């Protein structure tokens, strides 16, 4: 899969829990930027929940969803890690680790029951997390005279583009982030609105949260 225009990520960690036939399934969904970070988080959770029967997990890394790994951690093959991974893929989220901790309740769930429980737990963890969208776009630094401020702010408000890092000195300075497909139109609009008197500097291109 090549570069995508956008993808979803975890902005804030979430924790969800379900109980199935007295077994507790605690799912944590958290952001990770690399395989190393994912492995460090897995080790930390295994240490934290050392007394649990299983700590099963799945993670996906990369804007192209290029790295995907999972582990059943002692559960029957295919009953834990893969269902968690399917939840991640189904949600279209990347740079995410979901680790589901199971405290055994004394009742065997069977293959189907395990798949269902780990799926529901992973869904609960993901639902509790804050998910945001990363969109391919450009960042610009704007420098303007005070006489231009009202027009700039009105135009950007109409376009639903927030002002960032506002600075007021002898001039007014802002940063803005614009989706790639809108960039030329927005910059042309600002230039026309200010009759070419707005200082515009492109400062970056990449994936940004929207």
C-alpha positions as CSV (number, residue, x, y, z in Angstrom):
1,X,0.0,0.0,0.0
2,X,1.4,3.4,-0.9
3,X,1.1,6.8,0.8
4,X,-2.4,7.5,1.9
5,X,-4.1,11.0,2.1
6,X,-5.1,10.3,5.7
7,X,-5.1,7.7,8.4
8,X,-6.4,7.4,12.0
9,X,-4.3,7.3,15.1
10,X,-4.7,7.1,18.9
11,X,-4.3,10.6,20.4
12,X,-5.0,9.5,24.0
13,X,-4.8,6.1,25.6
14,X,-8.0,4.3,26.4
15,X,-8.8,1.4,28.7
16,X,-11.9,-0.9,28.5
17,X,-12.9,-4.0,30.4
18,X,-15.4,-6.8,29.8
19,X,-16.2,-9.9,32.0
20,X,-17.0,-13.2,30.3
21,X,-17.9,-16.2,32.5
22,X,-16.0,-14.7,35.4
23,X,-12.8,-14.0,33.3
24,X,-11.8,-10.3,33.3
25,X,-10.5,-8.9,30.0
26,X,-8.8,-5.6,30.4
27,X,-7.9,-3.9,27.1
28,X,-5.5,-0.9,26.8
29,X,-5.3,0.9,23.5
30,X,-2.3,3.3,23.2
31,X,-0.3,5.2,20.6
32,X,3.1,3.8,19.5
33,X,5.4,5.2,16.9
34,X,7.8,2.2,16.3
35,X,8.2,-1.5,16.9
36,X,10.7,-0.8,19.6
37,X,8.2,1.4,21.5
38,X,5.5,-1.2,21.1
39,X,7.7,-3.9,22.5
40,X,8.7,-1.7,25.4
41,X,5.0,-1.0,26.2
42,X,4.2,-4.7,26.0
43,X,7.0,-5.5,28.4
44,X,5.8,-2.8,30.8
45,X,2.2,-4.1,30.8
46,X,3.4,-7.7,31.3
47,X,5.4,-6.5,34.3
48,X,2.4,-4.5,35.6
49,X,0.0,-7.3,35.2
50,X,2.4,-10.1,36.1
51,X,-0.3,-12.0,38.0
52,X,-2.6,-12.3,35.0
53,X,-3.0,-15.5,33.0
54,X,-2.4,-13.9,29.6
55,X,-1.3,-10.6,28.1
56,X,-2.3,-10.9,24.5
57,X,-1.7,-8.1,22.0
58,X,-1.6,-6.7,18.5
59,X,0.0,-3.6,17.0
60,X,0.1,-1.8,13.7
61,X,2.8,0.7,12.7
62,X,3.2,3.1,9.8
63,X,1.0,5.4,7.7
64,X,0.9,2.6,5.1
65,X,-0.1,0.1,7.8
66,X,3.1,-1.7,6.8
67,X,4.0,-3.4,10.1
68,X,1.4,-5.6,11.8
69,X,2.1,-8.1,14.6
70,X,0.1,-10.1,17.2
71,X,0.6,-12.6,19.9
72,X,-1.8,-15.1,21.6
73,X,0.5,-15.2,24.7
74,X,-0.4,-18.8,25.5
75,X,-4.0,-18.8,24.5
76,X,-5.0,-21.3,21.8
77,X,-3.6,-20.3,18.4
78,X,-5.6,-17.7,16.6
79,X,-8.0,-17.0,19.5
80,X,-6.5,-13.7,20.9
81,X,-3.9,-11.9,19.0
82,X,-5.5,-12.2,15.6
83,X,-9.0,-11.0,16.8
84,X,-7.3,-8.0,18.4
85,X,-5.5,-7.3,15.1
86,X,-8.7,-7.6,13.2
87,X,-10.3,-5.0,15.4
88,X,-7.4,-2.6,14.7
89,X,-7.6,-3.2,10.9
90,X,-11.4,-2.9,10.9
91,X,-11.2,0.5,12.6
92,X,-8.5,1.7,10.1
93,X,-6.2,2.9,12.9
94,X,-2.4,2.7,12.8
95,X,0.5,3.5,15.1
96,X,-1.5,1.7,17.8
97,X,-1.0,-1.1,20.3
98,X,-3.9,-2.9,21.9
99,X,-2.9,-5.3,24.8
100,X,-5.6,-7.3,26.4
101,X,-4.9,-8.7,29.9
102,X,-6.9,-11.7,31.0
103,X,-7.6,-12.8,34.6
104,X,-8.9,-16.3,34.4
105,X,-12.2,-16.9,36.1
106,X,-12.1,-20.7,36.3
107,X,-14.4,-21.4,33.4
108,X,-13.1,-22.4,30.0
109,X,-14.5,-20.3,27.2
110,X,-13.7,-22.5,24.2
111,X,-12.3,-21.3,20.9
112,X,-15.3,-19.3,19.8
113,X,-15.8,-17.8,23.2
114,X,-12.2,-16.6,23.4
115,X,-12.3,-15.0,19.9
116,X,-15.5,-13.2,20.9
117,X,-14.2,-12.1,24.3
118,X,-10.9,-10.8,22.9
119,X,-12.7,-9.0,20.0
120,X,-15.2,-7.3,22.4
121,X,-12.4,-6.4,24.8
122,X,-10.3,-4.8,22.1
123,X,-13.3,-2.9,20.8
124,X,-14.0,-1.6,24.3
125,X,-10.3,-0.4,24.7
126,X,-10.4,1.3,21.3
127,X,-13.7,2.9,22.0
128,X,-12.3,4.4,25.3
129,X,-9.3,5.9,23.5
130,X,-9.4,9.3,21.7
131,X,-9.0,8.7,18.0
132,X,-7.9,11.4,15.6
133,X,-7.1,11.8,11.9
134,X,-3.7,12.5,10.5
135,X,-4.0,14.2,7.1
136,X,-1.4,14.9,4.5
137,X,-1.0,18.6,4.1
138,X,1.1,21.7,4.4
139,X,2.0,24.2,7.1
140,X,2.4,27.9,6.5
141,X,3.6,30.8,8.6
142,X,1.7,34.1,8.0
143,X,2.9,37.6,8.8
144,X,0.5,40.5,8.5
145,X,-0.1,44.1,9.4
146,X,-2.8,44.7,12.0
147,X,-5.0,46.3,9.3
148,X,-5.3,42.8,7.6
149,X,-6.1,40.8,10.7
150,X,-9.9,40.9,10.6
151,X,-10.0,39.9,6.9
152,X,-7.6,37.0,7.5
153,X,-9.4,35.7,10.5
154,X,-12.8,35.9,8.8
155,X,-11.5,34.1,5.7
156,X,-9.9,31.3,7.7
157,X,-12.9,31.0,10.0
158,X,-15.1,30.5,7.0
159,X,-12.7,27.8,5.8
160,X,-12.6,26.2,9.2
161,X,-8.9,26.5,9.5
162,X,-7.7,27.3,13.1
163,X,-5.0,29.8,13.8
164,X,-2.0,28.4,15.7
165,X,0.9,30.0,17.6
166,X,-0.6,33.5,17.4
167,X,2.0,36.2,18.1
168,X,1.3,39.9,18.4
169,X,4.3,42.4,18.2
170,X,4.7,45.2,15.6
171,X,3.0,42.7,13.3
172,X,0.7,39.7,13.7
173,X,2.0,36.2,13.0
174,X,0.1,32.9,12.7
175,X,0.7,29.3,11.7
176,X,-1.9,27.4,9.8
177,X,-2.2,23.8,8.7
178,X,-4.0,23.1,5.4
179,X,-5.0,19.8,3.7
180,X,-2.9,19.2,0.6
181,X,-5.8,19.3,-1.8
182,X,-6.9,22.7,-0.4
183,X,-3.4,24.4,0.0
184,X,-3.2,26.2,-3.4
185,X,-6.8,27.5,-3.1
186,X,-6.4,28.7,0.5
187,X,-3.1,30.5,-0.3
188,X,-4.6,32.1,-3.4
189,X,-7.6,33.2,-1.4
190,X,-5.5,34.7,1.3
191,X,-3.3,36.5,-1.2
192,X,-6.4,38.0,-2.9
193,X,-8.0,38.9,0.4
194,X,-5.0,40.9,1.5
195,X,-4.1,42.2,-2.0
196,X,-0.7,40.5,-1.9
197,X,0.3,42.2,1.4
198,X,0.4,39.1,3.5
199,X,3.7,37.4,4.2
200,X,3.3,33.6,3.5
201,X,6.1,31.1,4.2
202,X,5.7,27.4,3.6
203,X,7.2,25.7,6.7
204,X,6.4,22.0,6.3
205,X,4.7,19.2,4.4
206,X,3.6,15.9,5.9
207,X,1.0,14.3,8.1
208,X,-0.7,16.5,10.6
209,X,-3.6,16.0,13.1
210,X,-7.0,17.4,12.0
